[in-house]
Amino acid sequence: MDTIFDKIISKTIPAKIVLETPRLLAFHDINPQAPVHILVIPKKKAVSMDELREWDDATVGQFFKGIAEVARSVGLNENGYRVVLNTNLHGCQSVNYVHAHILGGHQLSGSFA
Ligand code: AMP
């Protein structure tokens, strides 16, 4: 079933795109939780972080390198940032298409839960 992120990739619905490559799409979160809040999704679909187990190592690596490249492209590498992959029920994943949140632009709190 198509999720909202499938529709953003196919450009059926708009998004504020930060970076697009043949392998990934990065766009601003519609409900930002920090001054910079970007979502990074691979164009190859996986439902969640858990499903990345089934990917070959190179493709997983490309996704994670892509996240770092997106963060660098908006200058977050200098002061730092947080990457979050909410996964399934207890992780409060609300969109069933794997996505990494990049949060930054100010001092984040040290708490996780
Ligand atoms: P999660 O709770 O980890 O599944 O995160 C889903 C994220 O997608 C939330 O932070 C939402 O604000 C964000 N989101 C939902 N719809 C859109 C949209 N159309 N464009 C950008 N971000 C969205």
Backbone and ligand atoms as CSV (ligand in chain L), in Angstrom:
chain,resi,resn,atom,element,x,y,z
A,1,MET,N,N,0.836,-1.193,0.000
A,1,MET,CA,C,0.000,0.000,0.000
A,1,MET,C,C,0.880,1.256,0.000
A,2,ASP,N,N,0.471,2.224,-0.799
A,2,ASP,CA,C,1.262,3.451,-0.872
A,2,ASP,C,C,1.114,4.284,0.403
A,3,THR,N,N,2.238,4.733,0.912
A,3,THR,CA,C,2.228,5.652,2.049
A,3,THR,C,C,2.395,7.071,1.515
A,4,ILE,N,N,2.300,8.009,2.437
A,4,ILE,CA,C,2.498,9.408,2.043
A,4,ILE,C,C,3.904,9.620,1.466
A,5,PHE,N,N,4.877,8.828,1.928
A,5,PHE,CA,C,6.246,9.008,1.432
A,5,PHE,C,C,6.400,8.406,0.030
A,6,ASP,N,N,5.662,7.316,-0.290
A,6,ASP,CA,C,5.638,6.837,-1.687
A,6,ASP,C,C,5.135,7.968,-2.586
A,7,LYS,N,N,4.124,8.675,-2.091
A,7,LYS,CA,C,3.511,9.731,-2.917
A,7,LYS,C,C,4.432,10.938,-3.051
A,8,ILE,N,N,5.256,11.181,-2.034
A,8,ILE,CA,C,6.234,12.269,-2.147
A,8,ILE,C,C,7.306,11.887,-3.168
A,9,ILE,N,N,7.744,10.637,-3.152
A,9,ILE,CA,C,8.740,10.187,-4.141
A,9,ILE,C,C,8.186,10.289,-5.559
A,10,SER,N,N,6.935,9.886,-5.734
A,10,SER,CA,C,6.360,9.908,-7.093
A,10,SER,C,C,5.880,11.306,-7.483
A,11,LYS,N,N,6.039,12.269,-6.544
A,11,LYS,CA,C,5.645,13.678,-6.756
A,11,LYS,C,C,4.135,13.815,-6.914
A,12,THR,N,N,3.403,12.836,-6.409
A,12,THR,CA,C,1.943,12.945,-6.392
A,12,THR,C,C,1.515,13.991,-5.383
A,13,ILE,N,N,2.286,14.095,-4.276
A,13,ILE,CA,C,2.042,15.194,-3.342
A,13,ILE,C,C,3.354,15.958,-3.155
A,14,PRO,N,N,3.245,17.242,-2.873
A,14,PRO,CA,C,4.463,18.064,-2.806
A,14,PRO,C,C,5.200,17.919,-1.483
A,15,ALA,N,N,6.465,18.269,-1.515
A,15,ALA,CA,C,7.268,18.336,-0.293
A,15,ALA,C,C,8.337,19.384,-0.539
A,16,LYS,N,N,8.866,19.915,0.559
A,16,LYS,CA,C,9.962,20.885,0.443
A,16,LYS,C,C,11.249,20.092,0.376
A,17,ILE,N,N,11.720,19.869,-0.840
A,17,ILE,CA,C,12.860,18.965,-1.039
A,17,ILE,C,C,14.174,19.670,-0.713
A,18,VAL,N,N,15.002,18.957,0.039
A,18,VAL,CA,C,16.326,19.451,0.419
A,18,VAL,C,C,17.369,18.897,-0.543
A,19,LEU,N,N,17.268,17.627,-0.864
A,19,LEU,CA,C,18.243,16.972,-1.737
A,19,LEU,C,C,17.577,15.749,-2.363
A,20,GLU,N,N,17.834,15.569,-3.646
A,20,GLU,CA,C,17.357,14.358,-4.314
A,20,GLU,C,C,18.501,13.766,-5.091
A,21,THR,N,N,18.726,12.467,-4.934
A,21,THR,CA,C,19.738,11.749,-5.702
A,21,THR,C,C,19.038,10.530,-6.310
A,22,PRO,N,N,19.726,9.773,-7.146
A,22,PRO,CA,C,19.073,8.569,-7.683
A,22,PRO,C,C,18.657,7.588,-6.585
A,23,ARG,N,N,19.280,7.693,-5.414
A,23,ARG,CA,C,19.009,6.696,-4.362
A,23,ARG,C,C,18.146,7.191,-3.217
A,24,LEU,N,N,18.106,8.510,-3.002
A,24,LEU,CA,C,17.361,8.984,-1.825
A,24,LEU,C,C,16.669,10.308,-2.092
A,25,LEU,N,N,15.734,10.593,-1.193
A,25,LEU,CA,C,15.049,11.883,-1.216
A,25,LEU,C,C,15.067,12.431,0.214
A,26,ALA,N,N,15.431,13.706,0.341
A,26,ALA,CA,C,15.421,14.368,1.647
A,26,ALA,C,C,14.502,15.575,1.549
A,27,PHE,N,N,13.650,15.739,2.550
A,27,PHE,CA,C,12.696,16.854,2.533
A,27,PHE,C,C,12.401,17.293,3.962
A,28,HIS,N,N,11.911,18.532,4.086
A,28,HIS,CA,C,11.626,19.077,5.411
A,28,HIS,C,C,10.390,18.413,6.012
A,29,ASP,N,N,10.499,18.076,7.301
A,29,ASP,CA,C,9.333,17.533,8.009
A,29,ASP,C,C,8.247,18.602,8.090
A,30,ILE,N,N,7.010,18.176,7.888
A,30,ILE,CA,C,5.882,19.117,7.872
A,30,ILE,C,C,5.580,19.663,9.275
A,31,ASN,N,N,6.069,18.963,10.293
A,31,ASN,CA,C,5.808,19.357,11.689
A,31,ASN,C,C,7.135,19.359,12.449
A,32,PRO,N,N,7.972,20.365,12.167
A,32,PRO,CA,C,9.349,20.302,12.669
A,32,PRO,C,C,9.447,20.317,14.194
A,33,GLN,N,N,10.345,19.489,14.705
A,33,GLN,CA,C,10.579,19.375,16.149
A,33,GLN,C,C,11.894,20.039,16.558
A,34,ALA,N,N,12.533,20.691,15.621
A,34,ALA,CA,C,13.792,21.400,15.874
A,34,ALA,C,C,13.921,22.433,14.760
A,35,PRO,N,N,14.823,23.421,14.921
A,35,PRO,CA,C,14.962,24.440,13.860
A,35,PRO,C,C,15.235,23.820,12.485
A,36,VAL,N,N,15.987,22.732,12.461
A,36,VAL,CA,C,16.153,21.975,11.215
A,36,VAL,C,C,15.627,20.566,11.476
A,37,HIS,N,N,14.670,20.144,10.690
A,37,HIS,CA,C,14.098,18.795,10.841
A,37,HIS,C,C,13.822,18.258,9.443
A,38,ILE,N,N,14.704,17.366,9.033
A,38,ILE,CA,C,14.670,16.830,7.667
A,38,ILE,C,C,14.415,15.327,7.749
A,39,LEU,N,N,13.631,14.831,6.821
A,39,LEU,CA,C,13.421,13.385,6.702
A,39,LEU,C,C,14.201,12.883,5.492
A,40,VAL,N,N,14.855,11.750,5.651
A,40,VAL,CA,C,15.603,11.140,4.549
A,40,VAL,C,C,15.016,9.761,4.296
A,41,ILE,N,N,14.615,9.530,3.049
A,41,ILE,CA,C,14.062,8.217,2.702
A,41,ILE,C,C,14.812,7.652,1.508
A,42,PRO,N,N,15.042,6.332,1.523
A,42,PRO,CA,C,15.659,5.706,0.360
A,42,PRO,C,C,14.592,5.505,-0.721
A,43,LYS,N,N,14.969,5.620,-1.981
A,43,LYS,CA,C,13.977,5.394,-3.036
A,43,LYS,C,C,13.605,3.917,-3.123
A,44,LYS,N,N,14.553,3.055,-2.758
A,44,LYS,CA,C,14.220,1.627,-2.634
A,44,LYS,C,C,13.428,1.483,-1.340
A,45,LYS,N,N,12.221,0.978,-1.446
A,45,LYS,CA,C,11.338,0.985,-0.276
A,45,LYS,C,C,11.658,-0.117,0.727
A,46,ALA,N,N,11.645,0.251,1.994
A,46,ALA,CA,C,11.573,-0.700,3.097
A,46,ALA,C,C,10.528,-0.124,4.040
A,47,VAL,N,N,9.800,-1.008,4.705
A,47,VAL,CA,C,8.729,-0.536,5.582
A,47,VAL,C,C,9.300,0.096,6.842
A,48,SER,N,N,10.371,-0.494,7.345
A,48,SER,CA,C,10.931,0.011,8.599
A,48,SER,C,C,12.406,-0.331,8.680
A,49,MET,N,N,13.040,0.208,9.704
A,49,MET,CA,C,14.429,-0.132,10.025
A,49,MET,C,C,14.608,-1.653,10.100
A,50,ASP,N,N,13.625,-2.327,10.674
A,50,ASP,CA,C,13.716,-3.783,10.837
A,50,ASP,C,C,13.905,-4.470,9.481
A,51,GLU,N,N,13.271,-3.934,8.450
A,51,GLU,CA,C,13.342,-4.570,7.133
A,51,GLU,C,C,14.702,-4.366,6.460
A,52,LEU,N,N,15.499,-3.430,6.977
A,52,LEU,CA,C,16.827,-3.222,6.383
A,52,LEU,C,C,17.719,-4.454,6.564
A,53,ARG,N,N,17.362,-5.342,7.490
A,53,ARG,CA,C,18.096,-6.608,7.648
A,53,ARG,C,C,18.151,-7.373,6.328
A,54,GLU,N,N,17.116,-7.185,5.508
A,54,GLU,CA,C,17.005,-7.969,4.272
A,54,GLU,C,C,17.781,-7.338,3.126
A,55,TRP,N,N,18.280,-6.148,3.315
A,55,TRP,CA,C,19.026,-5.473,2.256
A,55,TRP,C,C,20.485,-5.926,2.265
A,56,ASP,N,N,21.130,-5.816,1.108
A,56,ASP,CA,C,22.564,-6.099,1.093
A,56,ASP,C,C,23.303,-4.955,1.797
A,57,ASP,N,N,24.500,-5.295,2.274
A,57,ASP,CA,C,25.244,-4.347,3.110
A,57,ASP,C,C,25.524,-3.030,2.372
A,58,ALA,N,N,25.826,-3.135,1.076
A,58,ALA,CA,C,26.176,-1.914,0.333
A,58,ALA,C,C,24.992,-0.960,0.274
A,59,THR,N,N,23.797,-1.488,0.098
A,59,THR,CA,C,22.622,-0.619,-0.020
A,59,THR,C,C,22.297,0.033,1.324
A,60,VAL,N,N,22.442,-0.733,2.401
A,60,VAL,CA,C,22.247,-0.147,3.739
A,60,VAL,C,C,23.288,0.950,3.957
A,61,GLY,N,N,24.540,0.649,3.601
A,61,GLY,CA,C,25.617,1.625,3.780
A,61,GLY,C,C,25.369,2.888,2.990
A,62,GLN,N,N,24.876,2.731,1.766
A,62,GLN,CA,C,24.598,3.914,0.929
A,62,GLN,C,C,23.531,4.785,1.572
A,63,PHE,N,N,22.534,4.152,2.163
A,63,PHE,CA,C,21.472,4.918,2.835
A,63,PHE,C,C,22.076,5.721,3.992
A,64,PHE,N,N,22.886,5.084,4.805
A,64,PHE,CA,C,23.443,5.786,5.970
A,64,PHE,C,C,24.450,6.858,5.555
A,65,LYS,N,N,25.227,6.578,4.538
A,65,LYS,CA,C,26.119,7.638,4.044
A,65,LYS,C,C,25.305,8.796,3.480
A,66,GLY,N,N,24.192,8.465,2.845
A,66,GLY,CA,C,23.321,9.506,2.293
A,66,GLY,C,C,22.779,10.412,3.381
A,67,ILE,N,N,22.431,9.837,4.527
A,67,ILE,CA,C,21.923,10.649,5.644
A,67,ILE,C,C,22.997,11.662,6.063
A,68,ALA,N,N,24.215,11.185,6.187
A,68,ALA,CA,C,25.316,12.086,6.579
A,68,ALA,C,C,25.539,13.161,5.517
A,69,GLU,N,N,25.390,12.782,4.251
A,69,GLU,CA,C,25.584,13.772,3.188
A,69,GLU,C,C,24.504,14.847,3.227
A,70,VAL,N,N,23.277,14.444,3.514
A,70,VAL,CA,C,22.186,15.428,3.623
A,70,VAL,C,C,22.484,16.395,4.766
A,71,ALA,N,N,22.883,15.855,5.927
A,71,ALA,CA,C,23.183,16.708,7.086
A,71,ALA,C,C,24.288,17.695,6.744
A,72,ARG,N,N,25.314,17.205,6.059
A,72,ARG,CA,C,26.429,18.070,5.668
A,72,ARG,C,C,25.966,19.122,4.670
A,73,SER,N,N,25.067,18.743,3.765
A,73,SER,CA,C,24.637,19.676,2.711
A,73,SER,C,C,23.914,20.886,3.291
A,74,VAL,N,N,23.357,20.753,4.508
A,74,VAL,CA,C,22.697,21.907,5.129
A,74,VAL,C,C,23.545,22.474,6.274
A,75,GLY,N,N,24.789,22.037,6.359
A,75,GLY,CA,C,25.739,22.630,7.297
A,75,GLY,C,C,25.631,22.148,8.725
A,76,LEU,N,N,24.894,21.055,8.945
A,76,LEU,CA,C,24.713,20.586,10.327
A,76,LEU,C,C,25.931,19.853,10.878
A,77,ASN,N,N,26.832,19.454,10.007
A,77,ASN,CA,C,27.985,18.668,10.469
A,77,ASN,C,C,28.881,19.460,11.421
A,78,GLU,N,N,28.894,20.773,11.287
A,78,GLU,CA,C,29.813,21.562,12.124
A,78,GLU,C,C,29.452,21.480,13.593
A,79,ASN,N,N,28.209,21.767,13.929
A,79,ASN,CA,C,27.805,21.771,15.341
A,79,ASN,C,C,27.157,20.461,15.770
A,80,GLY,N,N,26.779,19.640,14.825
A,80,GLY,CA,C,26.217,18.337,15.170
A,80,GLY,C,C,24.708,18.284,15.025
A,81,TYR,N,N,24.206,17.078,15.134
A,81,TYR,CA,C,22.778,16.826,14.889
A,81,TYR,C,C,22.442,15.452,15.436
A,82,ARG,N,N,21.161,15.132,15.402
A,82,ARG,CA,C,20.706,13.814,15.857
A,82,ARG,C,C,19.993,13.115,14.705
A,83,VAL,N,N,20.198,11.809,14.599
A,83,VAL,CA,C,19.487,10.996,13.610
A,83,VAL,C,C,18.614,9.997,14.359
A,84,VAL,N,N,17.336,9.958,14.001
A,84,VAL,CA,C,16.379,9.077,14.689
A,84,VAL,C,C,15.638,8.256,13.646
A,85,LEU,N,N,15.542,6.951,13.901
A,85,LEU,CA,C,14.711,6.093,13.048
A,85,LEU,C,C,13.663,5.425,13.935
A,86,ASN,N,N,12.509,6.040,14.046
A,86,ASN,CA,C,11.429,5.446,14.833
A,86,ASN,C,C,10.991,4.158,14.153
A,87,THR,N,N,10.857,3.096,14.953
A,87,THR,CA,C,10.596,1.783,14.351
A,87,THR,C,C,9.421,1.081,15.027
A,88,ASN,N,N,8.374,0.881,14.233
A,88,ASN,CA,C,7.197,0.096,14.634
A,88,ASN,C,C,6.495,0.694,15.865
A,89,LEU,N,N,5.727,-0.114,16.557
A,89,LEU,CA,C,4.774,0.401,17.552
A,89,LEU,C,C,5.439,1.160,18.695
A,90,HIS,N,N,6.350,0.522,19.402
A,90,HIS,CA,C,6.960,1.183,20.561
A,90,HIS,C,C,7.868,2.335,20.139
A,91,GLY,N,N,8.317,2.299,18.913
A,91,GLY,CA,C,9.138,3.407,18.410
A,91,GLY,C,C,8.309,4.578,17.904
A,92,CYS,N,N,6.970,4.415,17.952
A,92,CYS,CA,C,6.042,5.469,17.472
A,92,CYS,C,C,6.246,5.784,15.997
A,93,GLN,N,N,6.489,4.753,15.194
A,93,GLN,CA,C,6.584,4.974,13.745
A,93,GLN,C,C,5.180,5.184,13.201
A,94,SER,N,N,4.950,6.330,12.559
A,94,SER,CA,C,3.594,6.619,12.074
A,94,SER,C,C,3.472,6.477,10.561
A,95,VAL,N,N,4.580,6.442,9.844
A,95,VAL,CA,C,4.541,6.250,8.388
A,95,VAL,C,C,5.330,4.986,8.067
A,96,ASN,N,N,4.662,4.039,7.422
A,96,ASN,CA,C,5.283,2.730,7.192
A,96,ASN,C,C,6.157,2.711,5.939
A,97,TYR,N,N,7.120,3.603,5.965
A,97,TYR,CA,C,8.147,3.676,4.927
A,97,TYR,C,C,9.386,4.143,5.687
A,98,VAL,N,N,10.457,3.353,5.648
A,98,VAL,CA,C,11.604,3.687,6.499
A,98,VAL,C,C,12.066,5.119,6.239
A,99,HIS,N,N,12.326,5.841,7.327
A,99,HIS,CA,C,12.762,7.239,7.201
A,99,HIS,C,C,13.633,7.601,8.382
A,100,ALA,N,N,14.661,8.375,8.085
A,100,ALA,CA,C,15.541,8.884,9.134
A,100,ALA,C,C,15.206,10.351,9.358
A,101,HIS,N,N,15.000,10.696,10.631
A,101,HIS,CA,C,14.835,12.099,10.994
A,101,HIS,C,C,16.230,12.671,11.251
A,102,ILE,N,N,16.538,13.804,10.653
A,102,ILE,CA,C,17.739,14.563,11.013
A,102,ILE,C,C,17.258,15.796,11.765
A,103,LEU,N,N,17.719,15.923,13.007
A,103,LEU,CA,C,17.288,17.043,13.858
A,103,LEU,C,C,18.501,17.855,14.257
A,104,GLY,N,N,18.391,19.164,14.146
A,104,GLY,CA,C,19.519,19.996,14.541
A,104,GLY,C,C,19.175,21.461,14.424
A,105,GLY,N,N,20.219,22.267,14.460
A,105,GLY,CA,C,20.034,23.710,14.346
A,105,GLY,C,C,20.017,24.417,15.676
A,106,HIS,N,N,20.012,23.654,16.784
A,106,HIS,CA,C,20.197,24.230,18.120
A,106,HIS,C,C,20.658,23.103,19.045
A,107,GLN,N,N,20.899,23.449,20.313
A,107,GLN,CA,C,21.322,22.421,21.267
A,107,GLN,C,C,20.133,21.516,21.585
A,108,LEU,N,N,20.248,20.231,21.263
A,108,LEU,CA,C,19.178,19.278,21.559
A,108,LEU,C,C,19.294,18.819,22.999
A,109,SER,N,N,18.188,18.339,23.550
A,109,SER,CA,C,18.217,17.850,24.921
A,109,SER,C,C,18.890,16.475,24.946
A,110,GLY,N,N,19.383,16.102,26.105
A,110,GLY,CA,C,20.091,14.830,26.233
A,110,GLY,C,C,19.177,13.653,26.475
A,111,SER,N,N,17.858,13.905,26.523
A,111,SER,CA,C,16.979,12.799,26.883
A,111,SER,C,C,16.459,12.072,25.649
A,112,PHE,N,N,16.226,10.796,25.768
A,112,PHE,CA,C,15.783,9.992,24.635
A,112,PHE,C,C,14.355,9.501,24.765
A,113,ALA,N,N,13.850,9.307,25.959
A,113,ALA,CA,C,12.565,8.611,26.058
A,113,ALA,C,C,11.519,9.378,26.837
L,1,AMP,P1,P,7.454,8.938,12.401
L,1,AMP,O1,O,6.573,9.304,13.554
L,1,AMP,O2,O,8.852,8.590,12.790
L,1,AMP,O3,O,6.818,7.872,11.524
L,1,AMP,O4,O,7.617,10.254,11.547
L,1,AMP,C1,C,6.802,10.607,10.489
L,1,AMP,C2,C,7.089,12.047,10.226
L,1,AMP,O5,O,6.545,12.387,8.972
L,1,AMP,C3,C,6.466,13.011,11.246
L,1,AMP,O6,O,7.508,13.756,11.871
L,1,AMP,C4,C,5.547,13.884,10.400
L,1,AMP,O7,O,5.531,15.231,10.830
L,1,AMP,C5,C,6.138,13.725,9.014
L,1,AMP,N1,N,5.226,13.929,7.909
L,1,AMP,C6,C,3.992,13.401,7.746
L,1,AMP,N2,N,3.472,13.797,6.587
L,1,AMP,C7,C,4.402,14.586,5.987
L,1,AMP,C8,C,4.444,15.314,4.774
L,1,AMP,N3,N,3.427,15.301,3.896
L,1,AMP,N4,N,5.550,16.027,4.485
L,1,AMP,C9,C,6.576,16.065,5.356
L,1,AMP,N5,N,6.597,15.398,6.514
L,1,AMP,C10,C,5.518,14.677,6.838
